[in-house]
Amino acid sequence: MSITKPSLPKGTRDFSPQEMVKRNYIFDTIKTVFKKYGYAEIQTPSMENLQTLTGKYGDEGDKLIFKILNSGDFLNSLTDFGILFGPQIKNIQDFIKNMPLEPTPIRSIVDYKKLTPKISEKALRYDLTVPFARYVVMHQSEISFPFKRFQVQPVWRADRPQKGRYREFYQCDADVVGSPSLLNEAEFILIYHEALTNLGLKDFNIKINNRKILSGIAEIIGKPELIVDMTVAIDKLDKIGFEGVTKELIERGFTQEDIQKLEPVIMLKGSNVEKLESLKTVLASSATGLKGIAEIERVFDYVAKLTSSISHLTSSIELDITLARGLNYYTGCIFEVKTNEVAMGSIGGGGRYDDLTGMFGLKDLTGVGISFGADRIYDVLEELNLFPASAAQGTKVLISNFDEAAELYALPILQQLRTANISAELYPSSAKLKKQMSYADDKNIPFVILIGGDEIESGLLTLKNMHSGNQQKLDITTIITQLKQA
């Protein structure tokens, strides 16, 4: 049997016990806020039918979907097309170059794509929103509308790995379908603010825009058919600058005259109110654009009434006309959250999608949702040292084990601690004290109970605080009380 060098696919990671405690701290904090606002948890499979996912994220998004090879059917599919190949085939280029000429030659990527449905009918989910829309349609007779759900699960994207960008990562989503009320959008702003504040972040922006405003902008420059091309380009403003956006717009079919009309709009400055007033003038001839402005104003009104006692929240909200989010299914308000404390991409985003379930046969069911980027939030909290000490702690107390007599004496004590909901371990075999203390340090266990002959005889156990080094002789009842207080 050959030895395999252990490795991981690029863009994926293992998580240690210490990391998992911190990750669960993030998940639990966000879940608590979701539940507070009336959202209930569901889960969907890791894979979906390929047709469920394709066509929902735009051309760029579709390229990042991880397709799953049909196991067992692959060779038969190729045989159906008269294709035989040997071990020298390493990739699709070799596949096309080395295939036989008869009986059914495939000499191009176009022909290869015709074969794709037989090669792959499933894919790993790209996000949680499209699978949720599929879930709603399939379970519509079982759920009450409006339906408010949250979901915390991994997603996969065939992206280029880099800092803060992974191929496998978790999303924390909350969506409500069946309600057109803009109160939902306002509450999502509150959810973002409360959850991120609870996680210790102090300086972040909750950016908001409306796809109707973007449609209005495309209308006034006479290019409504290029709305997607325009949004994809201007969404990159903070990455490639206005010159880069200009170049991309020209490549996508816009003229220099179009760009002159666009510049004052996408480069808007001032307060949210000032930006909206400027937009009302610019989009005066676009009914769609004015409707988008009215929706943003309504959301701001809701937020103001809901947070009259939280003065610092409104300063976190920013109307950003360049916020486009290239996903095809957003139709109304769109969100993006960025921290100003660490150089990092967005840590959250979402928006309203009026026709998403219609793609699965359920028409006229509006929805809106947001997502937290848990992996990026983890990196931010780690860099800012914002994880509380409790988030790095698993076991609270270790019982030492010097010999068989101490082990037998410790067993009922161990059960008493666990019955009191105190996480506790008994060192699994007798060992020197130094080794047992090192074990406690390595696992960040804050307390150790020492049991020797004196403790067994007196019934008073030695409780050692691993941080301060202080030791006390106490009975188990008092120890349980102190550990709960600690």
N, C-alpha and C positions, 0 to 999 in steps of 0.2 A: 504494500500500500504506500503510495507516494505521499510525501509531506506537502501540504498546501500552506503557502505563506498567508497568514491572516491579513485581510484588508477589507476596506469598506468601499462601496461605490461612491464616487465623488458627489458631494452635495448631501451626504447623509452622515448621521452621527450616532454614536452610542451615548447613553446618559447614565452616569454613575448614580448611586443612591443619594449622594449629596445634591447632585443636580436635579434629581427627580423631586426631592423635597422642595427645592426652590421653584421648579416648574409647577408643581401642584399648588404652591402658594399663589402663583399668578392665576392659574385656572380657578382655584377656589375663590379668590378675590373677585374675579370677573363674574363667575357663576352666581355669587351672592348678590351682586348688583342686578344681574339679569332677573333673578327670581324676585327681587324686590319690586321690579317693574312689571311683574306678571307673566314672565316667559317660562315655558316648560321645556324640558330637555328631550330630544330625540337623537337617534343615530341612524346613519345610512351605510350601505356597504362600501368597502374601499374601492371596488370597481363598479363601473356602470357600463351599460351597452354603449358602444362607440357612438352610435347615432344620437344618443341622449346628450352627449357633450359637444359634438362638432357643430359648428355654425352658431354657437352661443357667445363666443369670446372675440370674434373678429379674426381676420386672417393671421395676425401676429399671435394671438392666443391659441389658435388651433395648432400652430406649429409647435407649441410647448406641451401638448397633451402626450402623456406616456401611453402608447398603444401596447396591448398585451397580445403576444403571439398565441394563436389558437393551438393549444397543445394537442397532439394526436392527429389533428386534421391537416397540419401544415404540409406534410409530405404528400398526402392525398390531393391537396389543393394544387400543388405543383404538378403532380402527375396528370391531373385533369387537363392541365394546359400543355401537356407533353414535354415537361421540363425535367431533365435529369441533371444532377450536378454532383461534383465530388468534393473532397475535403479542402481543395484549393480555394473554394469560394469563401472569401472573408467579409465581403460587404456588397452592397447593391451594385456598385460599379463592376466588381468582379463577377457578380451574379449575371449582369447583362452581357459583359464582355465574353464570358466563357460558356454561356449556354449553347446547346446544340442548335443547328439551323432548322432541324426538322424534329417533330412534325409541326410544332406550334412555336415559332420563334418570337421572343419578346425582345425587341431591340431598343426600347426607349422607356423613360420614366412614365410616360403616359400609359403605355401598355402595362407597366408594373402597377400603376394605380388602379387599373381595372381588376387586378388580382387582389388588391389590398383587402376588400371585404372578406375574401376567403381566408386570408392570412390572419386578419385581426378583426374581431367583432366586439371586443371589449377594450376598456381603457381605465387606468387609474383616475380617480376624480381629480379635476383641476381646481375646483373650489367646492364650497358647501352649498352655494346658492342654487345652482342648477339642479343638483340632486334633490334639494329641498323642494323645488318646484315640481319635479317628477313625483316626489313623495306626496305632495298635496293632491295632485291629480289622481294618483292611484288610491289614496285614502280619503277622498273627499266626502264619502258617505259616513265616515267614522268620526270626523272632526267638526267642531263648531267654529263658525267664522264670526268675527275676525280670529284667526289662528295665530297665536304668538308662541314661537318656539326658539330655543337656542340649541347650539350644537358645538361641541369641542372635539374635533377629530383631525387627523393628519390629512394633508392633500399633497399632490405630487405635480411638479412642473419640470419639463426638460430644459431648464434654464442653465445659463453659465454660472457656476458657483462663485461667489465672492462674499465679502464681509456683509453680513446681514441678509444674504440671499442664498437659499438652500433649495435642493431639488425635492426634499421631503421636509415638510414643516407643518406645524399645527395652526389651525385657524379657530378662533372663538367667535362664532356668528350668532346674531340675533335677528330674526325677521318676523314681520307681521304681514299676513296676507288677508285680503277681504275687507280692508278699511282704507278709504281714500283720504281720511283725515290727516292734515298736516301736523296735528298734535303728535303723531307718531315720530315725525322727523324731529320735532322739538325735544321729545323725550329721549331720542337717541343722542342728541347733543348732551343732555344731562347724564345719560349713562356713560358716555365717554368721559365726561369731566369727573364724575364721581369715582369711576373705577380707576382711572389713572391717578387721581389725587390719593385714593386709598393705597395705591401701590407706591406712593412717595414722590411721584413726579410733580414738579412745581411750574415748569415753564414749557408749555406746549400750545400748539395752535390747532383748533378744530376748524378746518377749512370747509367752506360750503359754496356750492355753485348750483346751477340748474341747467339741465340739458336743453330746456326750452329757450333759455337765453342764448346758448350756443347756436341753436337752430335759427334764432332770430338774427344773430350776427351773420350766419351763412346766407340768410335771405337778403339782407340789406346790401351785401356785396354781389348778389346775383349768382351765388353758387350753392343753392340748397342741396343739389345732388352730391356735393362734395363735403357734406357735414362730417362724415366719419374721417375723411382725409384731413380735414381742418383740425378736428379735435385731437387726433393722434399726434399731429405736429405740434400744436400749441401746448399740449400736455407735457412736452419736453422742454419748455422754456427755462425752467430752473436748472436743467442739466446742460443744454447746449446753447443757451442764450438766444437773443432775438435774431442774430445773424444766422445761427444754425437753423432756427425755425423758419426764417425767410427762405433759406436754401431748400429746405425740405418741402415747403409749401409750393415753391416754383416747380420742383420735381413732381409734385402731385397734381399739377394743372392750374395753379393760381398764377395770376399776372402781377406785375409790379404795382399796378393800380389797385388791385385787390388788397395787396399787402399794406399800401398807404392808408386804406380805409380801416384795415384791421389794427394797425399799430396803436392808435390812441385808445382803442377799446381794450386790447389785451394788456396794455401797459398802464391801466387805470391806477391812480394813486388816491390816497385820502382815507377817511373813515368809511365804515360800511354804509352809512347813510349817504355820504357824499358820492360814493361809487354808484349807489342805486339811483340817485338823482341824475347823475351823468348818463347812466344807461337808459333812463326813461327818455331822455332827449335823443340819444343815438338810435334807439330802437322804436321811436315813435310810430314808424310806418309798419312795424311788424307786430301783428296781434299775438303771434306765438311768443315772441320775445317779451312783450309786456305781461303776458300771463306768467311767464317764468319769474319776472321781477315781483309780481304780486304774490306768488307762492313764497319766495324768499322773505318778503316783508311779513307775511302771515306767520312764518316759522319764527322770525325774530320777535314778533308780538307775543307768541306763546311762550317763548323762552323768557322774555322780560317778566311776564306775569308769574311764571313758575319759579323764578329765581330772584324775586324782588329782594330777598334777604341774603343773596349770594352775589355781592357786588363784583367780585373778581372773576366770575364765570364769563360775563359778557366780553371782557377784555381778551378772553381766549378764542373767541369766535371771529373768524376772518372770512369775508366774502372775497373769493379768489376767482376771477374770470378765466384765468389760465388753467384752472382745475377742470380737466376734461375726462379723465379716466376712459381709456379706449374701449372698454367693454361695451358691446353693442346693445345690451339689453336695458341700460339705464335710460329713463324717459323723463324724469323730473329732477328733484333735488339730488345732488351727489355730495359725498363727504370724503375728506381725507384728513388724517391726523398726523402731525409731525412734532417731534420733540425738538426744542432748541438747546437742550443741555448736552447733547451728544450728536456727533456727525453721523446721521443714520437716515435711511429712507423713511417712507411712511410707516407708521406703526398701527394704522387702522384706516379703513375706508368702506364705502358702501354707497347706497342710493336707492331711488325708487325705480321699479320696473313694472310698468303697467301691462305689458303683454307677454311676460315670460311664460306663465302657465298656458297661454294660448298656443305656444309651440307644441304642447302636449295634449291639445284638444279641449282645454278648459278656458273658454273665452271670458273676457271682461272681469278678470279677477286681479285687482291691483295689489301690489306688494311693495314693501320697502324694508331694507335691512342694512346692517353694518357688520363689520368684522374687525376683530383685534388681531394683530400680528404677534402672536405669543412669543415666537422665537426672537423676533427683534426686540420686543419688550424685555425679554430675559437679558439680552446683550446690553440693553440700556441700563437696567437695574444693576447688573454686574459691574459695568464700568463706573457707575455712580455710587457703588457700594450702598445700595438702598435696600438690600434684602435684610430683614430683621434677623436677629440672632435665632429666634424661634423657627425661622424658615430653613435654617441649616441644621436643625436638630431633629433627630429621629428618636432613638432611645433616650429616656430621661434619667434612668438610674441603672447601674450595673451592680449586680451582687457578686462579690468575689468568691472564688472557690479554691480553697487551699488543700482540702483533702476530702475523703468520702464522708466523714462525720459532718463537716461544714456543708457539703452539698445536700445531704439528707435534711439537715436542719433548715437550709435555705428554701427548700421546695415549697412548703406552705406559705412562707413569707413572699416568695415570688408570686404565688397565686393571689395573695391578699393585695399586692400592689396592682396587679392586672385587674382584679375585681373592682378596684377603686379608679379604674380608667387611667392608670399611670403606665406608660410604656416602660417595660422593664425586661432585663436579660439576666440570666445566670451564666457566668463564664462557663463554657461547656466542659472543661476538664481542669483538673488541678494544675496550677503553674505558679511560678514565682510571681511575687507581687509586682515587680517591675514590668513584667510582660503583660499582666492584666491592666496595669495603669496605662501602658502604652496603647493597649487595645481601646480603652476608654477615650484617650486623647485622639486617636486616629478617627474614631467615630463621633467625636465631638459630644460625648456623653457628659453632662454637667455634674452628675453625682455618682458616687460609688458607695455601696454598703459593704463594710468589711466585717467578716464573721470568722472569729477564731475561738480558741478555747474559752477565753474570758467572756466573750459575748454569749456563747452557748450557756455558760454557767450562770451569768447574771441576767440574761434576757434583754440586756441593753445592747443595741447594735451601734457600731461606729459609722456615722454618716459623714462622708468626706465631700466637701465642695471642691470640684476639680479646678475651678477658676481662681478661688481665693486661697485654697489649700487648707481652710479651716476644717476641723473635725469636732464632732459632738457625739456623746453617748446618749442615745435616745431609744425609747420603746417604739415598736412598729407603728402604733397608732399616731404618735407624735410625728414620726417620719413621714407618714402619709399626709398628714396635715401640712407639714412644711413643704413637701414636694408639690402639693396642689397650689399652695400660695406662690411658690417659686415659678 
